[in-house]
């Protein structure tokens, strides 16, 4: 598969998850407050803090692996890091989708699917 398409998808994933984790880290309390309200009627209502920590960890891993995957593709045509970046990105998005569905936020869930499609495309192309 063409490296250009794979690189573009990895750039998309890197930007998505590095920016998202940055916002969660640097606007932590605002995120916690919003998420506590968002999940107030779900089984996650008492797990917002640990869930957000886990999500940020997965976002950072996804973003970093995607960046390293871009470098690997450019340097030696390797696909290992990009592949795992795409896998972690897909898992991260599935975690988000689970939360949105649990909160009955179907518009939010639909938005996650828009991000999931390119992540799965990256898994397929980098495999």
N, C-alpha and C positions, 0 to 999 in steps of 0.2 A: 504494500500500500504506500502511497505517496507520503513522504515525510512532511511535506508542507501542511497537509490536512491534519496529520497527527500533531504537529507543532502548534497549529492554530487551536486545536481542541485543548491541548495541555496549557496553552496561554490562557484560554477561557477558564479552565478549571483553577489554575493558579490564581488568577485575578479574583475569581469568585470567592475562593476559600481564604485567601490571605486577607482580602478586604473584610470579609465577614468576621473572621476571627479577630482582626484588629478592632472592629467596631464593638464586638462583644467584650473584649478585654478593656478597652479604654472608656467604654460607656457601660461598665459592669452593672452599676446599681440601677440605671434606667432599664437595662435589659431584664434584670431580676424582677423589678417591679412590674414590668409589662407581662413577663412570662408567668408570674404568680397569678395575675388576673386572668391571663389567657387559659391557664390550666386549673383554675380554681374549682371547676366542677368535674375534674378527672382524677384518675388514679395517680397522676404525676404531681398533684398539688403539693405534696410534702417532699418531693424529690427535685424541685426546680434547680437548686444550687448544684447538687452533684450531676444532674443531667446536663446543665449548661457547661460545667467543667469538662465532662466527657465529650460533649459536642465540640467545644473549642479545641480540645486535644485532637480529635479526628479531623477538624477543619485544618489545623496547622499541619498535621501529617499529610493530608491530601494536597495542600498547597505547596509544601516543601518538596514532596516527591514529584509533583508536577513540574516544578522549576528544575529540579535535578534531571528529570526526564527530558526536558527540552535541551538542556546542556548535553546530556548523553546522546541524544539523537543528532545534534549538531557536530559533536566531536567524533563519535565513532559509529554512528548509525545504530546504537544500542537502543533497546526498547524496554529493558527490565524496569527501570525506575518509573518511566512513564506509565507502563502497564500497572504497576502497583499504585501509582498516583490516581489512575483512573478507577481502580478497584476501591481504594479508600474513599474516593469522591462518591462513588456509587453507594457505598455503605453509609457514608455520612448523609447523603440525600435520603436514603431509606429511613434512617433514624429520624430525620426531619419530617418525612412523610408520615411516619407512624405517629409522631406528636400532633401533627395537624389533623390527622384523621381522628385521633383520640379526642381532641378538643372540638371536633365537629366543625373545623374551619376548612370547608371544602374548597373555597377559593384559594386559600393558602396551599392546600394540598395540590390543587391543579397547577399552581405556580411551580411547585417543587418538581412536578413531572416535566415541565419545560426544561429544567436544568438536568434532569435525569437522562433525557434522550441523548444529549451530546456526551455525557459521561459514559453511557453504555456504548456509544459509537467508538469512543476512545478505547474502551476495554477491547472491543472487537478488533479494531485496527492495529492495536499494539500487541495483541496476543500472538 
